[in-house]
Amino acid sequence: MRIFLLALDGVFDTGLTVLLDALGLAHKFAAQQMGGSLTFDVTIVGMRKKVRSGQGLAIPVETVTSDMKPDWVIVPALNTGTPDLLIPALQRRDVKEAMAQLVKWHDGGAQISASCIGTFLLAEAGLLDGGEATTTWWLSPLFRQRYRTIRLDETRMLVPSGKIVTAGAAMGHLDLALWLVRKASPELAAVVSRYLLADFRSSQAPYIIPNHLAQADPVIQRFERWARDNLKEGFSLANAARALATSPRTLQRRCQAVLGKSPLSYFQDLRVERARSLVHGSNLDLDAIAAEVGYVDGATLGTLLRDRLGRGVRELRADLR
């Protein structure tokens, strides 16, 4: 299996290194266990002869040429974690050339993947149009507003869509590498994950910070402040809209456009965040925590925590030991 890692200037050091280490281990163990019947031939390629990482390190790359025929291409993230840095980076000449090359490789039969901010390159190139994707969770409002034809689910860690796979934030690079190895050999992926002390994760939801998502839109910011002040009282769309001097329809529309969810769902996100904070930072029992976030009993809250986080109160408190 011939795999290209497409490294551009400012590539996220950790993402590139994680991919190299995970795929390198897979190649080593495949040789030992399968006698060379499965290989992971990894090459770092670039649009320029000289590429530097986000931390300023020189990256040895092979310059892309027209005769290169990969089976897989992986686009690591750029080290541009905020919209004011990312949007100009997407207009760089080398980035635009990389997008055009990705389209050529895709049209030639290669499978394309990206993690974290690398997913923006695939979206910008049009490769995700009409399909599904995930991305780094804190830039999901920007992604959702910029690429309206793509069905985004930032709670998922990995989203295959046709011949393209997208992965979530930062360490999603590792999840992506393990996914690729698992496609070739589940047993090999299990060995690599154990050597790296890496579990297979299906969701980014436990890592999302609702407050960061709200910063993308002034209406959502005001709604978040109202919601935090009213967690105990419970949710009312009419009351929220009235407090924000807007209409329920407008609030619904803005939440869907920016967050990809209803006002009630976001309100529940804030309840979960506050409840988890109290689970970690207080000795309150579950019923008392439930009362703090507007639930009549602990059983209902416990169900919500498990649905959203995949963990109950006992497991959350055990994490601190």
Sequence and secondary structure as in RCSB ss.txt:
>XXXX:A:sequence
MRIFLLALDGVFDTGLTVLLDALGLAHKFAAQQMGGSLTFDVTIVGMRKKVRSGQGLAIPVETVTSDMKPDWVIV
PALNTGTPDLLIPALQRRDVKEAMAQLVKWHDGGAQISASCIGTFLLAEAGLLDGGEATTTWWLSPLFRQRYRTI
RLDETRMLVPSGKIVTAGAAMGHLDLALWLVRKASPELAAVVSRYLLADFRSSQAPYIIPNHLAQADPVIQRFER
WARDNLKEGFSLANAARALATSPRTLQRRCQAVLGKSPLSYFQDLRVERARSLVHGSNLDLDAIAAEVGYVDGAT
LGTLLRDRLGRGVRELRADLR
>XXXX:A:secstr
 EEEEE  TTB HHHHHHHHHHHHHHHHHHHHHHTTSS  EEEEEESSS EEBTTS EE  EE  TT   SEEEE
  BS  SHHHHHHHTTSHHHHHHHHHHHHHHHTT EEEEETTHHHHHHHTTTTTTSEE   GGGHHHHHHH TTS
EE TTBSEEEETTEEEE STTHHHHHHHHHHHHH HHHHHHHHHHTT     BSGGG  HHHHHTT HHHHHHHH
HHHHTTTT   HHHHHHHTTS HHHHHHHHHHHHSS HHHHHHHHHHHHHHHHHHH    HHHHHHHTT SSHHH
HHHHHHHHHS  HHHHHHTT 
